[in-house]
Amino acid sequence: MTIDTLEGQAPPPAARSCKPGSITLARHGEPALSRKVKLHSAGYRDWWGRYEEGGLLAGQVPPDLLKAAAEGAGEVVASTRPRAVETARAVCGERAFATDVRFIEAPLPPPQFPKYLRFSPRTWGVISRFWWWFFDHHQGEETRDQAKARAHEAAKALVKMAEEGQDVLVLAHGFFNGMVGVELRRMGWKLVRDEGFRYWSARRFEKR
């Protein structure tokens, strides 16, 4: 797969087997940017831009299960967004991980509602995702079909790595991880552990 950067110094485990490894899709930790605000649509667009560029809230500790997944993985890949890279650093410690732009979150351009309508970022996220998915509202950003194609390519890359006999861990984003998971199931991979889509959560897939 295309690797944009390589973090850390320690090499990944070299062990391989004939049996396909697992694929784990994990969401990043909690970002530092506060959601306790009310915004109009233009304000949410600005907020989302800062969210995409920001890192994690300080003081978080990764779950032990996620750290164990990183220790046992032959490949660890993070989205290029700062919140995903910081999550990977927290989870991996000194071991190396790759970053790949194919795992960034799907866009969230808000519809242009009147300025007197103000919502929390969480509500705007739901509204924007609905408009993007069902009405193809993308405002020149990635469309739903383009994101689906990206998810398919990302899933194929993960399967290729796992078929070498190594476990693979991805540290990325909630919605796009879900899209990749759909593609994995279509390729015959089974969801064997589901922690949902909250911060630091993971979903593990194995070949049927």
N, C-alpha and C positions, 0 to 999 in steps of 0.2 A: 504494500500500500504506500501511498505518498506520505512521507513524513516531513513535516515542516521544520520541527526542531526536536532535539533530544535533550532531555533534562536529566541531571544526575550523572554519576560516574560509574556506579556498580553495574556490571553486565546482568542481563536477565538470566533466569535459570536456563540451562542448556538441555535439560532432559526432554526427550521426545518419545512418543509412543505411537503405535498404529491406530489406536482408538482416538476419535476426535475429542478434543478438549471441550470444556464448557465455555460459554460466552456470558459474561455478567455485565449488565448495563446499569450503571449507578448514577444518581443525580448528585450534583455538587452540594456543598454545604450552604448554610444561610448567608446570603449576601449582606454587605454592610449597609446598603442604601435602605432607608426607612420606607415602609409602606403606609405609615400612619399620616397620610396626607389626602386631601381631596383636590382633584385636578380636572380641568376641562380637557378636551381632546388634544389641543396643541401642547398643553402642559404634560399630558401623559406621553406624547411623542418624545418630548425632551427628557422626561423621567426615564423612559425605556432606553434612550441613548446613553444616559449616565449609568444605568443598570448594566448594559452590555460592556461598558468600559471599566466597571468597578470590580473590586475583589470581595473577599469574605469578611464577615463580622469577626472581630478578634475574639480569642478565647475559646474557640470551639475545639472539641476533641473528636476525631473520627471514631465511629463504632469499631469495636474489635473485629467483628465479622468482616468489615470492609478492609481493614488492614490485613487480615489473614488472607483475604482474596487477592490482595496485591502481592503478598509474599509468595503465594503459590502460583501466580500467573506467569506464563512465559512471555506474554506481551501485555503492557499497560499503555492505553492510549487515552489522551485527554483532548477535549475540544480546545481550540486556541483562545477562547475567551478567558479573561483573567480569573474569574470565579472558578472555572473548571481547572485551570492550571494550578491555582493555589490549593484546590481540593486534592489534586494529584500529589502535590508536594507534601501535603499533610498526611496523606494515606501511604505514600511510598517511602517516605524518609529519604535515605541516601540512594535508593536504587533508581535506575534510569527509567524514564517513560517517554513515549513519543507524543507529539501533538499533531492533530490533523483537522484542517478546516472543515472537512466533510461532516464533523460532528457538532458544529455550532447549532444553536437553537433556531427553529423556524421563526421568521419575522412576525412582528405584532404591530402592524400599522393601524392606528385607531381610525374608525370612521369619523367624519367631520361633523360632529354634533354641535348644536348651539352652545355658546360659551357659558350660558347659565346652567348647563348640565355638568355637574361635577361629581366624580366618583373616586373611590379609592383605586390605587394601582391594581389591586386584586380583581376588582369588578371590571376595570378597563381591560385587563388581560382576558377575561372571559368574553367580553363583548368583541374585542379585537380578533380573538381566535375564531369566534363564531363568524364574523364578517369575512375573515380571510378564508376559512374552510368552505363555507356554504355559498358565499357571494363572490368569491375570487377577488376580494378587496386587497390589493397588494401595493398600490401607489408606486409602481415601478420597482418594488423589491421582489424577492423570490416569490413565485406563485405557488399555490398548493401542488400543482402537478410537478413543478420543478423540484419542490421539496420531497415529494414522493419518489421521484427519480433519484434524488440524492440519497434518500434513505435506503433505496434498493441497492445502490452502489456501495454504500457504507456497510450494509449487511453482507453483501458478497465478499467484501474485503475481510470482514471479521470471520466469516465461514472459512475462507481460504487459510487464515492463520490458525483457526481452531482445528482444521483438518490435518494440520501438521502434527497434531497430538499434544498441543499446549493449551492450557486455559488462557482465556483472554478477558481482560477487564477494561471497560470503557468508563471514563469519568466525564460526564457531559451534562445534558439538560433534560428536564422532565418530558416535555411534549415530543421533542424529536427522538428521544430514547424510545418513547412509545411507538413512534412511526417505524423505527428500526426494528422494534420487537415484532410488529405486525409482519414485516418482511421476513424476519427469521422464522416465524411460524409458517409462513407460506412456503418456505424452503425446507420444511420438515423438522424444525427445531421445536422442542417442547419447553414450556415455561414450568420449571420445577421448584422455584422459590420466588415468591412475590411479596416484596415489602412495600409495594405501592410506589408513589411518586413524591413523597415528602423529601425534604433535604436529607442527604446522606443515605437515602434508601437505595436498595439494589434489587434487581430482578435477574435471576439466573436461568439460562437456557442450556439444554443439552440435546444432542442429536437423538432422534427417535430410533 
